[in-house]
Amino acid sequence: MSTLYLAWAHIVWHRWRSAVLVAAIALVLAVPATIERLLTASEERLAARAEATPLLVGARGSRLDLVMNALYFSEDRPDPLSMAEVEAIWDSGLAEAIPLHLRFQAEAAPVVGTTLDYLSFRGLKTGEGRVFATLGEAVLGAGVARRLGLGPGDSLTSAPSNLFDLAGVYPLKMTVVGVLEPSGTQDDDAVFVDIKTAWVIAGIGHGHDDVVAEDGEPGAAPRASAAIRQYQEITPENVESFHFHGDLAAYPVSAILAVPPDARAAMILRGRYLDAELGTQAVVPDRVISELLGRIFQIKRSLDAAVGLVALAALVGVGLAVFLSLQLRQREMRTAFRLGCRRSMIARLVLAEIALLLSMAGVLAAGIVLAAGSLADQAAGWLIGAA
Amino acid sequence: MIEIRDLAFAYPAGGFQLRIPAFDLAEGERLAVVGPSGSGKTTLLDLISGIRLPSAGSLRVDGEEVSLMSDAARRAFRLRRIGFVFQDFELLDYLTIQENILYPYRISNALKLDVATRARARALAEAAGIGKQFGRHPNALSRGERQRAAICRSLITAPRLVLADEATGALDPDNKLRVLDLLFERVAAEGAALLAVTHDTELLQRFDRVVDFRDYRIGAEP
């Protein structure tokens, strides 16, 4: 125990030098492990959600953008398709069709305009309150509710998509009617509304004061003017005034989750979108994500080699520091030997000090990896968002 | 305490040779060894403590023939029966004065560090006038106080012989006398013999006997 005692005393006396050594070794150990852990968490989250989504229909273009936007609510914006595609899938009897409208945000969370089928498909249940039922109602993912401290009865406002677009989107104040149970997916960080509410946010559905003839006579031609007040909040009193002009079948959706009953129906449905002349495409998210992960892990292998070289350089530096420390302690060792210390004891003393430094670095590295692990979901979400 | 007969020593590289026909140190005696640099004084201390072995002759310390001991036995012998005081104190800056005094117990499993030993360390420090510095580190002490601590360390194992290599060489005149007095006093109190290598001729009259070492050297010490 004396060797440990002396080694510890030496470490404590040179506490700053020891701290730098410990921190350097800990980083060398922790950085690769943390990267590995974060990438694994991201891979798992990406793959799990992709595997759980059989088919995705969207506008022809980047398949990756389509998948990242529809599954992970990234800010990639694929071209919209029309609501008529949703009806067409339903009418084909080959799949359930769940529309998704993803264009807006509220308090930095994506606003997902969809139907109640989405919540059923993802197995999302309300932990508090209820699901959305009418225009202007919102259900919050667990993460958003926790972050904003909101619950049923509170309200939140959509963010204008462009502050300088005066003719465009105005904020809509939405009423929170429910909070979903945590799911550990991107759904925790989203705000869910009926797709018609998303269209109201987009400005293609709206509510305003009655437009009547000035004299109020029945049958008189209505007169609209800039003085007519457009509602920025949907309330029981004004909900009846909200309406949508034109054919709803032409209204935009970002993507459609298609849920075929079996593999045969999925195959047939995919076949219908093979024609390159069509403006739409059907993709299997699992395949798209597998390709993406393949690329990520190719990059990771290169990164591993670079990290390995940096780690080697750092360890050589640490070894040099230990060697120089031993050189500085030659006199101490000579004295110990003159007093009657065995040379093996001197070696044990040095090894004990190295072991203590490595142990502390190991504990610190484990702490860093654990801390990174507790943030892995958050970091994975960030990585997915950045992908 | 020390009995040398027809001792010869040569460094493997050659050049320097030491021949000592006869050299004795009685129990409790205070002997000063003088001589110019390179005359073999420090080599003598190394031979007596078993760090180096003679190439011929007899060297008995406390009744034991040093050259016949194994490495381990010589280390144990050094640790238990010989105390060392060095010119530059050789205290460890990362240990307190208490732990420096107890250092021989920390570097060997053969010596058991117990409550009595700790009490002895404190008593030695008190007797040396550094009781108040017991928990401090060497860099907080004056040079004289550091050498007092080194003397305490040399005596902690209750050795039969104390070897002092220029123990006062790094001290100012006032401290030289005080430290030497302390060394004499504590060595006498412990019943040990003292063999001190010194260049300082002013101090020689205080020793029981003085040996001029220049007569034993052949060649130059490396």
Interface residues (C-beta under 8 A of the other chain):
Chain A: S2 Y5 L6 A9 H10 V12 W13 H14 R331 E332 T335 A336 F337 R338 L339 G340 C341 R342 M345 L349
Chain B: S49 I51 A72 R75 A76 F77 R78 L79 R80 I82 F84 F86 E90 L92 D93 Y94 L95 E99 Y103 P104 Y105 R106 I107 S108 N109 L113 H137
